[in-house]
Amino acid sequence: MTEIKINYPATEKLYFENAYLKEFSARVIGREIREGQQLVILDRTAFYPESGGQPHDLGILNGVKVIRVEEEDGVIFHFLDGELAKDEVQGQIDWPRRFDHMQQHTGQHILSEAFYQLVKGETLSFHLGQEESSVEIGLESIKDETLFQVEQLANEMVFSDLEIKTYFLPEEKISEIPLRKPPKKTGLIRIVEVNGFDYSACGGTHCKRSGQVGLIKIIRQEKIRGHIRFSFICGFRALTGFEHRRQWLQAAARLLTGEEKEVPAGVSRTLAELRNLKKKQKKMEESLAIFEAKEMLAGNQSKIISGLFQDKSQDEIKFLALQLVHRAEVIAVLAGLTADSFQLVIAAADSLKTDVRQVVPVLQAEIKLKGGGSPTLVQLVSEEKDQAKAALQMTVDFLKKQTGFN
């Protein structure tokens, strides 16, 4: 059956006229079901559709939840979680979500202009996420002090409480204003102006004044596609974010029994102590392995020495195996059990001219093992912890048959 596409008239976008409009009345002019989802088309709406990096609004129409909003060719589609009975509707948007998006989006305009003015960093993309937002800036690198200057300039514009104006201009008049980047659309173009500081072509919802953005804070940067992506938070998100960071910092300070400002020094000191302890531990483990190797070789008549150990790391097992083959003409087959896996190390004295790798495919045919090695040293690991004894015995049996050793 061929789907019939209805040509609805363009929806009147009330959020363009007033981004602070929380409630509105409208009339249903179309109803559809898409992939089992009820949706309606209204003659006018305050619901913002997902566009330009900004997520869609949420809210209700006559008490029915609006769970998604999309725009196609100027027509806005409201996806519902139930059926809307009447054609005359009262709509209410989720205002905290809308205002949060306004803070983040306006903050992005200010931050992007600060990057452009100070380091000619062009904004290549923008994403407004649930917890933080991000801009990809066309820079290969930036110094910490320069990044702080960018933040300072952005926040100076916030604290200046600049008026933010939105208006439409025909395409032929766009050249009369200093747009930060050329518009993607043609025809009548909506401009968002942060009073003399930034001019952007944008269809999003924005604050009336820059002071409503609140603090703009960059919290992370990472390389992406040869550029830098900066994650940032604004407004109430900044307040929440800094409260979380305060709690984390206080928890760290308590663990280090010091003040918050002493946390970096305390962490450095603790890490240095940990490194020293690990060095001492390694020396003790090696001394123990040397003792164990001597004990295992004492009175041994077999060319193949095997053993299963609890709570030894792969490095410990490897060191013990190498001690055995360096001290005698033997093959060492050692397994170590940890909390969620087992390691298998197979080592052979050089003088035996034995290629212990030949056992690997035999083992892997029966047990899920990863790893490999050289003719004289193989290291394997498996999450099938209960197969450790079987792997050990299979290896010993194979090597006895291959070499003729007992």
C-alpha positions as CSV (number, residue, x, y, z in Angstrom):
1,M,0.0,0.0,0.0
2,T,1.5,3.4,-1.0
3,E,1.9,5.9,1.8
4,I,0.1,9.1,1.1
5,K,2.1,12.2,2.2
6,I,-0.1,15.1,3.3
7,N,1.1,18.6,2.6
8,Y,0.4,20.4,5.8
9,P,0.8,24.1,6.1
10,A,3.9,25.4,7.9
11,T,3.5,25.5,11.7
12,E,3.5,28.8,13.4
13,K,6.5,28.7,15.7
14,L,5.6,30.5,18.9
15,Y,9.1,29.9,20.4
16,F,10.5,32.3,17.7
17,E,8.3,35.1,19.0
18,N,8.8,34.2,22.7
19,A,11.2,31.6,24.0
20,Y,9.8,32.1,27.5
21,L,6.2,31.1,26.6
22,K,5.3,28.1,28.8
23,E,1.7,27.5,27.9
24,F,-0.3,28.0,24.7
25,S,-3.5,27.0,22.9
26,A,-3.6,25.5,19.4
27,R,-5.7,23.4,17.1
28,V,-4.9,20.0,15.7
29,I,-4.8,20.0,11.9
30,G,-3.4,16.6,11.3
31,R,-3.0,13.2,13.0
32,E,-0.7,10.3,12.0
33,I,0.7,7.1,13.3
34,R,4.4,6.4,12.6
35,E,6.0,3.1,13.6
36,G,3.1,2.6,16.1
37,Q,3.6,6.1,17.5
38,Q,0.7,8.6,17.7
39,L,1.6,12.1,16.5
40,V,-0.2,15.3,15.9
41,I,0.4,18.4,13.8
42,L,-0.8,21.7,15.3
43,D,-1.5,25.0,13.6
44,R,0.8,26.7,16.1
45,T,3.2,25.5,18.8
46,A,5.7,26.5,21.5
47,F,7.4,23.1,21.3
48,Y,10.9,23.3,19.9
49,P,11.9,20.4,17.6
50,E,15.3,18.9,17.7
51,S,17.6,21.0,15.4
52,G,21.0,22.6,15.2
53,G,22.5,20.6,18.1
54,Q,19.7,21.5,20.5
55,P,17.4,18.7,21.7
56,H,13.6,18.9,21.4
57,D,11.2,20.1,24.1
58,L,9.1,17.9,26.3
59,G,5.7,18.6,27.9
60,I,2.0,17.9,27.5
61,L,-0.9,18.5,25.2
62,N,-4.3,18.2,27.1
63,G,-2.5,16.1,29.7
64,V,-1.0,13.7,27.1
65,K,2.8,13.6,27.2
66,V,4.8,14.9,24.3
67,I,7.8,12.6,24.1
68,R,9.5,13.8,20.8
69,V,9.3,16.8,18.5
70,E,10.5,16.8,14.9
71,E,10.3,19.3,12.0
72,E,10.0,18.5,8.3
73,D,9.7,21.2,5.7
74,G,8.5,23.8,8.2
75,V,5.9,21.4,9.7
76,I,6.3,20.4,13.4
77,F,5.3,16.9,14.4
78,H,4.5,16.2,18.1
79,F,5.0,12.5,19.1
80,L,2.7,11.4,21.9
81,D,2.6,8.6,24.4
82,G,-1.2,8.3,24.2
83,E,-4.2,9.4,22.1
84,L,-5.3,13.0,21.9
85,A,-9.1,13.1,21.9
86,K,-9.9,16.7,21.1
87,D,-8.8,19.0,18.3
88,E,-8.6,22.1,20.5
89,V,-5.6,21.7,22.8
90,Q,-3.8,23.4,25.6
91,G,0.0,22.9,25.5
92,Q,2.5,23.2,28.3
93,I,6.2,22.8,27.8
94,D,8.7,21.4,30.3
95,W,10.0,24.8,31.4
96,P,13.1,23.6,33.5
97,R,14.3,21.6,30.5
98,R,13.6,24.5,28.0
99,F,15.4,27.1,30.2
100,D,18.4,24.7,30.7
101,H,18.7,24.4,26.9
102,M,18.4,28.2,26.5
103,Q,21.3,28.6,29.0
104,Q,23.5,26.0,27.3
105,H,22.8,27.2,23.7
106,T,23.2,30.9,24.5
107,G,26.4,30.0,26.4
108,Q,27.7,28.2,23.4
109,H,27.2,31.3,21.2
110,I,29.2,33.4,23.6
111,L,31.9,30.8,24.1
112,S,32.3,30.2,20.4
113,E,32.7,33.9,19.7
114,A,35.3,34.1,22.5
115,F,37.3,31.3,20.8
116,Y,37.0,33.1,17.5
117,Q,38.0,36.5,18.8
118,L,41.0,35.4,20.8
119,V,42.5,32.5,18.7
120,K,40.5,32.5,15.5
121,G,39.1,29.1,16.5
122,E,36.0,28.4,14.3
123,T,33.2,26.3,15.7
124,L,32.8,23.2,13.6
125,S,30.1,21.5,15.5
126,F,27.9,21.8,18.6
127,H,26.2,19.2,20.7
128,L,23.9,19.9,23.7
129,G,23.9,16.8,25.9
130,Q,21.9,15.8,28.9
131,E,24.6,16.7,31.4
132,E,27.2,18.7,29.4
133,S,27.5,20.3,26.1
134,S,30.4,20.4,23.7
135,V,31.9,22.4,20.8
136,E,34.4,21.2,18.3
137,I,36.8,24.0,17.6
138,G,39.2,24.2,14.6
139,L,42.4,24.3,16.6
140,E,45.2,21.7,16.8
141,S,46.3,22.8,20.2
142,I,45.8,25.6,22.8
143,K,47.8,26.6,25.9
144,D,46.2,26.5,29.3
145,E,46.6,30.2,29.9
146,T,45.0,31.0,26.5
147,L,42.1,28.7,27.3
148,F,41.6,30.5,30.6
149,Q,41.6,33.8,28.7
150,V,38.8,32.5,26.4
151,E,36.8,31.5,29.5
152,Q,37.4,34.9,31.0
153,L,36.2,36.8,27.9
154,A,33.1,34.6,27.7
155,N,32.2,35.2,31.3
156,E,32.9,38.9,31.0
157,M,30.1,39.0,28.4
158,V,27.8,37.0,30.7
159,F,28.4,39.4,33.6
160,S,27.9,42.4,31.3
161,D,24.3,41.2,31.0
162,L,24.1,42.0,27.3
163,E,20.8,42.2,25.6
164,I,20.2,39.2,23.2
165,K,18.1,40.0,20.2
166,T,16.6,37.7,17.6
167,Y,15.4,38.8,14.2
168,F,15.0,37.7,10.6
169,L,16.9,39.1,7.6
170,P,16.6,38.3,3.9
171,E,19.5,36.5,2.4
172,E,20.7,39.6,0.4
173,K,21.1,41.6,3.7
174,I,23.2,39.0,5.5
175,S,26.4,40.6,4.3
176,E,25.5,43.8,6.3
177,I,26.2,42.1,9.7
178,P,29.4,40.4,10.9
179,L,28.3,36.8,11.1
180,R,30.7,34.5,12.9
181,K,30.1,31.8,10.2
182,P,28.1,31.9,7.0
183,P,24.5,30.5,7.2
184,K,23.7,27.0,5.8
185,K,20.1,28.1,4.9
186,T,18.9,30.4,2.2
187,G,15.9,32.8,2.0
188,L,14.8,34.4,5.3
189,I,17.4,33.8,7.9
190,R,17.0,34.1,11.7
191,I,19.8,36.0,13.5
192,V,20.7,35.7,17.2
193,E,22.7,38.7,18.3
194,V,24.5,39.0,21.6
195,N,24.4,42.8,21.6
196,G,27.4,43.7,19.4
197,F,29.5,40.8,20.6
198,D,28.3,37.8,18.5
199,Y,26.1,37.5,15.5
200,S,24.9,34.0,14.5
201,A,22.4,32.4,12.1
202,C,20.4,30.2,14.5
203,G,16.9,28.8,14.9
204,G,17.3,27.8,18.6
205,T,15.8,29.2,21.8
206,H,17.9,31.7,23.7
207,C,18.0,33.8,26.8
208,K,16.9,37.5,26.7
209,R,20.0,38.7,28.4
210,S,23.5,37.1,28.7
211,G,23.4,37.3,32.5
212,Q,20.8,34.6,32.5
213,V,23.3,32.2,31.1
214,G,25.1,32.1,34.5
215,L,28.7,30.8,34.7
216,I,30.3,29.3,31.6
217,K,32.9,26.7,32.5
218,I,35.0,24.4,30.3
219,I,35.4,21.1,32.1
220,R,37.3,18.9,29.6
221,Q,39.0,18.9,26.3
222,E,40.0,16.1,23.9
223,K,41.4,15.6,20.4
224,I,39.0,14.7,17.7
225,R,39.6,14.6,13.9
226,G,42.7,16.7,14.3
227,H,40.7,19.4,16.2
228,I,39.8,19.9,19.8
229,R,36.4,19.2,21.4
230,F,35.7,21.3,24.5
231,S,33.0,20.1,26.9
232,F,31.4,22.9,29.0
233,I,28.5,23.6,31.4
234,C,26.5,26.7,31.9
235,G,24.0,28.1,34.4
236,F,22.3,25.6,36.8
237,R,24.4,22.8,35.3
238,A,27.5,24.7,36.4
239,L,26.1,25.0,39.9
240,T,25.3,21.3,40.0
241,G,28.6,20.4,38.4
242,F,30.6,22.3,41.0
243,E,28.6,20.9,43.9
244,H,29.5,17.4,42.6
245,R,33.2,18.4,42.3
246,R,33.1,19.9,45.8
247,Q,31.8,16.7,47.2
248,W,34.5,14.7,45.3
249,L,37.2,17.0,46.5
250,Q,36.1,16.9,50.1
251,A,35.9,13.1,50.0
252,A,39.5,13.0,48.6
253,A,40.7,15.4,51.3
254,R,39.2,13.3,54.1
255,L,40.9,10.2,52.7
256,L,44.2,12.0,52.6
257,T,43.6,13.6,56.0
258,G,44.3,17.1,54.8
259,E,42.6,20.2,53.4
260,E,41.1,20.5,50.0
261,K,44.0,22.6,48.6
262,E,46.4,19.9,49.8
263,V,44.8,17.1,47.7
264,P,47.2,17.3,44.7
265,A,50.2,17.1,46.9
266,G,48.6,14.3,49.0
267,V,47.9,12.3,45.9
268,S,51.4,12.7,44.6
269,R,52.8,11.7,47.9
270,T,50.6,8.6,48.1
271,L,51.4,7.6,44.6
272,A,55.2,7.9,45.3
273,E,54.7,5.7,48.4
274,L,52.7,3.2,46.4
275,R,55.5,3.0,43.7
276,N,58.1,2.4,46.4
277,L,55.9,-0.3,48.0
278,K,55.4,-2.0,44.6
279,K,59.2,-2.0,44.1
280,K,59.7,-3.7,47.5
281,Q,56.9,-6.1,46.8
282,K,58.4,-7.1,43.4
283,K,61.8,-7.7,45.0
284,M,60.1,-9.9,47.7
285,E,58.1,-11.8,45.0
286,E,61.3,-12.4,43.0
287,S,63.2,-13.6,46.1
288,L,60.3,-16.0,46.8
289,A,60.2,-17.2,43.2
290,I,64.0,-17.9,43.3
291,F,63.5,-19.9,46.5
292,E,60.5,-21.8,45.0
293,A,62.4,-22.6,41.9
294,K,65.3,-24.1,43.9
295,E,62.8,-26.1,46.0
296,M,61.0,-27.4,42.9
297,L,64.3,-28.4,41.2
298,A,65.7,-30.1,44.4
299,G,65.6,-33.8,43.9
300,N,63.5,-33.4,40.7
301,Q,64.1,-36.2,38.1
302,S,61.6,-35.0,35.5
303,K,62.3,-32.8,32.5
304,I,58.8,-31.3,32.7
305,I,57.9,-29.4,35.9
306,S,54.3,-28.3,36.4
307,G,52.4,-26.4,39.1
308,L,49.2,-24.7,39.9
309,F,49.3,-21.5,42.0
310,Q,46.7,-19.4,43.8
311,D,46.8,-15.6,43.6
312,K,50.0,-15.2,41.6
313,S,50.0,-12.7,38.8
314,Q,51.1,-13.5,35.2
315,D,54.4,-11.7,35.9
316,E,55.1,-13.8,39.0
317,I,54.3,-17.0,37.1
318,K,56.5,-16.0,34.2
319,F,59.4,-15.0,36.5
320,L,59.2,-18.4,38.3
321,A,59.0,-20.3,35.0
322,L,62.1,-18.5,33.7
323,Q,64.0,-19.2,36.9
324,L,63.3,-22.9,36.5
325,V,64.5,-23.1,32.8
326,H,67.5,-20.9,33.5
327,R,68.7,-23.1,36.3
328,A,68.1,-26.5,34.7
329,E,67.4,-28.2,31.3
330,V,63.6,-28.4,31.9
331,I,60.2,-27.4,30.5
332,A,58.1,-25.4,33.0
333,V,54.3,-25.5,32.8
334,L,52.8,-23.2,35.4
335,A,49.3,-22.0,35.9
336,G,48.1,-19.2,38.1
337,L,44.5,-18.6,39.4
338,T,43.1,-15.1,40.0
339,A,39.7,-13.9,40.9
340,D,38.2,-14.2,37.5
341,S,40.7,-16.0,35.2
342,F,43.7,-18.2,35.0
343,Q,47.1,-17.7,33.3
344,L,49.2,-20.4,31.8
345,V,53.0,-20.0,31.2
346,I,55.0,-22.5,29.3
347,A,58.8,-22.0,29.2
348,A,61.6,-24.3,27.9
349,A,65.4,-24.2,28.3
350,D,67.1,-23.0,25.1
351,S,69.3,-26.1,25.1
352,L,66.3,-28.4,24.7
353,K,65.5,-27.0,21.2
354,T,61.8,-27.4,21.9
355,D,59.0,-25.3,20.3
356,V,56.4,-25.0,23.0
357,R,54.1,-23.0,20.7
358,Q,52.9,-26.2,19.2
359,V,50.7,-26.9,22.1
360,V,48.7,-23.7,21.7
361,P,46.3,-24.7,18.9
362,V,45.7,-28.0,20.8
363,L,44.7,-26.1,23.9
364,Q,42.6,-23.5,22.0
365,A,40.6,-26.3,20.4
366,E,39.3,-27.2,23.8
367,I,39.6,-24.0,25.9
368,K,39.1,-20.3,25.2
369,L,42.6,-19.1,25.6
370,K,44.3,-15.9,24.3
371,G,47.9,-15.2,23.9
372,G,51.0,-16.6,22.3
373,G,54.8,-16.2,22.4
374,S,58.1,-17.6,21.1
375,P,59.5,-21.1,20.7
376,T,60.8,-21.0,24.3
377,L,58.1,-18.9,26.1
378,V,54.3,-18.9,25.7
379,Q,51.9,-16.9,27.8
380,L,48.1,-17.6,27.7
381,V,45.1,-16.3,29.6
382,S,41.5,-17.6,29.9
383,E,38.3,-16.5,31.7
384,E,37.3,-20.2,32.0
385,K,38.8,-20.4,35.5
386,D,37.5,-23.9,36.1
387,Q,39.6,-25.2,33.1
388,A,42.9,-24.4,34.7
389,K,43.7,-27.9,35.9
390,A,42.6,-29.4,32.6
391,A,44.8,-26.9,30.6
392,L,47.8,-27.7,32.8
393,Q,47.3,-31.5,32.4
394,M,46.7,-31.3,28.6
395,T,49.9,-29.3,28.2
396,V,52.0,-31.7,30.2
397,D,50.5,-34.7,28.3
398,F,51.2,-33.0,24.9
399,L,54.8,-32.1,25.8
400,K,55.5,-35.6,27.1
401,K,54.3,-37.1,23.9
402,Q,56.1,-34.6,21.7
403,T,59.5,-34.7,23.5
404,G,59.5,-38.1,25.0
405,F,60.3,-36.6,28.4
406,N,58.8,-38.0,31.5
